[in-house]
Amino acid sequence: MTALKEFTEAFSAEHRQVRDLLLELVDAFGKQDIARVRALVGTVAEATGPHFRYEEEAMYPQLVHIFGTTYVEKLLADHDGAIRNARELLGLSSLASLTPAQAARGVELTREILPHVSDCEGLSIMVETFPEADIDRILTTRAAAQDAGLDLLTWAATERDRRA
């Protein structure tokens, strides 16, 4: 399997996983199912930590030569927003139960993250233009991020170069 094929398959699978988890989270908040909310918030954080990390450490820097710094800064700002939302979602998930207003807030916060998932998926066609060595570097960084196993909020608080 080529590096590009490996990247594309993994990248898309990760986005589909996060999309599905976020849609489940919207449903769980809508039903005020706090136990399910709690489990899903943790699973989303586990899935997005390594993903955000390798994007920021290896992929986004390579996109500067295509998009320029303004768009890459927007991608980073989208991550900042997702991290802030994840913090608030964690707070909601720690409650004993949800009021209708809290459940609605959870739905809103989750839906705010979804556009980044679909927008980011499209970046794979830009990665197709990268030299194979750059794609190999992304895959190596991805493997290291997965091995580190930091969930989104732990990574954001300890290892991330920027603070959200």
URZIKA-V969135 format. One record per backbone hydrogen bond with DSSP energy under -0.5 kcal/mol. NH is the residue of the N-H (numbers start at 1). CO is the residue of the C=O. If there is no record, write none. Layout:
BEGIN
nh: <NH:NH>
co: <CO:CO>
END
This chain:
BEGIN
nh: <6:7:8:9:10:11:12:13:14:15:16:17:18:19:20:21:22:23:24:25:26:27:28:29:30:31:32:33:34:37:38:39:40:41:42:43:44:45:46:47:48:49:50:51:52:53:54:55:56:57:58:59:60:62:62:63:63:64:64:66:67:68:68:72:73:74:75:76:77:78:79:80:81:82:83:84:85:86:87:88:89:90:91:92:93:94:94:95:103:104:105:106:107:108:109:110:111:112:113:113:114:115:116:117:118:119:120:121:122:122:123:124:125:126:127:128:129:130:134:135:136:137:138:139:140:141:142:143:144:145:146:147:148:149:150:152:155:156:157:158:159:160>
co: <2:3:4:5:6:7:8:9:10:11:12:13:14:15:16:17:18:19:20:21:22:23:24:25:26:27:29:28:32:33:34:35:36:37:38:39:40:41:42:43:44:45:46:47:48:49:50:51:52:53:54:54:55:58:59:59:60:60:61:63:63:63:64:68:69:70:71:72:73:74:75:76:77:78:79:80:81:82:83:84:85:86:87:88:89:90:91:92:99:100:101:102:103:104:105:106:107:108:109:110:110:111:113:113:114:115:116:117:118:119:120:121:122:123:123:124:126:127:131:131:132:133:134:135:136:137:138:139:140:141:142:143:144:145:145:45:151:152:153:154:155:155>
END
